[in-house]
Amino acid sequence: MFEKTFKALKAQVRRDILTLLKKGKMSAGEIANHFDMTQATISYHLSLLKEAGLIREQKEKNYIFYELNTSVFEEMLCYFQSFVGGDSDEEK
């Protein structure tokens, strides 16, 4: 169900990118400025986050901006909540 999501969240750098994007949409270059790695490496991490549905991209003229896709986070929260929310899924 969330295999790609968990894989994407496994790396600290990808979690750091998500934290940056909490502030709002950013270009790959703006994101890269916060890390000591190549643009290609940042693009790789962004592609994994996008594949997992955690971020989405928006093209504006010659730039691509990335932003959080909060609906995936909401789905994950609902999933986790189902384990602590009582017996609503059990047969009665």
C-alpha positions as CSV (number, residue, x, y, z in Angstrom):
1,M,0.0,0.0,0.0
2,F,2.6,2.5,1.0
3,E,5.8,0.7,-0.2
4,K,7.0,3.6,-2.4
5,T,6.2,6.1,0.4
6,F,8.2,4.3,3.0
7,K,11.1,3.8,0.6
8,A,11.1,7.5,-0.2
9,L,11.0,8.4,3.5
10,K,13.8,6.1,4.3
11,A,16.6,8.6,3.4
12,Q,17.3,11.6,5.6
13,V,17.9,13.9,2.7
14,R,14.4,13.2,1.3
15,R,12.9,13.9,4.7
16,D,14.9,17.1,4.8
17,I,13.6,18.1,1.3
18,L,10.0,17.5,2.6
19,T,10.7,19.8,5.5
20,L,11.9,22.5,3.2
21,L,8.8,22.2,1.1
22,K,6.6,22.7,4.2
23,K,7.5,26.4,3.7
24,G,6.0,26.4,0.1
25,K,6.9,25.5,-3.4
26,M,10.5,25.6,-4.5
27,S,12.5,25.0,-7.6
28,A,15.1,22.2,-7.8
29,G,17.8,24.8,-7.8
30,E,16.4,26.4,-4.6
31,I,16.3,23.0,-3.0
32,A,19.8,22.1,-4.1
33,N,21.2,25.3,-2.5
34,H,20.4,23.7,0.9
35,F,22.5,20.6,0.3
36,D,26.1,19.8,-0.6
37,M,25.3,17.5,-3.5
38,T,25.0,17.7,-7.2
39,Q,21.9,18.8,-9.1
40,A,21.6,15.3,-10.5
41,T,21.6,13.8,-7.0
42,I,18.9,16.3,-5.9
43,S,16.9,15.4,-9.1
44,Y,17.1,11.7,-8.2
45,H,15.8,12.3,-4.7
46,L,13.0,14.5,-6.1
47,S,12.0,11.8,-8.6
48,L,11.7,9.3,-5.8
49,L,9.5,11.6,-3.7
50,K,7.4,12.4,-6.8
51,E,7.0,8.7,-7.6
52,A,5.9,8.1,-4.1
53,G,3.3,10.8,-4.5
54,L,4.7,12.9,-1.6
55,I,5.5,15.8,-3.8
56,R,4.1,17.2,-7.1
57,E,5.7,19.3,-9.7
58,Q,4.3,22.4,-11.4
59,K,5.9,23.8,-14.6
60,E,6.1,27.6,-14.9
61,K,7.9,28.9,-18.0
62,N,11.4,27.5,-17.9
63,Y,11.2,26.3,-14.3
64,I,9.8,23.3,-12.4
65,F,8.5,24.0,-8.9
66,Y,8.0,21.3,-6.3
67,E,5.4,21.3,-3.5
68,L,4.1,18.9,-0.9
69,N,1.2,16.6,-1.8
70,T,-0.5,16.6,1.5
71,S,-3.2,14.2,0.5
72,V,-0.7,11.3,0.7
73,F,0.3,12.4,4.2
74,E,-3.4,12.5,5.2
75,E,-3.9,8.9,3.8
76,M,-1.0,7.7,5.8
77,L,-2.3,9.3,9.0
78,C,-5.7,7.7,8.5
79,Y,-4.0,4.3,7.9
80,F,-1.9,4.7,11.1
81,Q,-4.9,5.9,13.0
82,S,-6.8,2.7,12.2
83,F,-4.4,0.8,14.4
84,V,-5.1,2.9,17.5
85,G,-8.7,4.0,16.8
86,G,-10.5,1.1,18.5
87,D,-12.3,-1.8,16.9
88,S,-14.2,-0.1,14.1
89,D,-12.7,-2.4,11.5
90,E,-13.4,-5.6,13.4
91,E,-16.4,-7.8,12.6
92,K,-19.2,-7.5,15.1
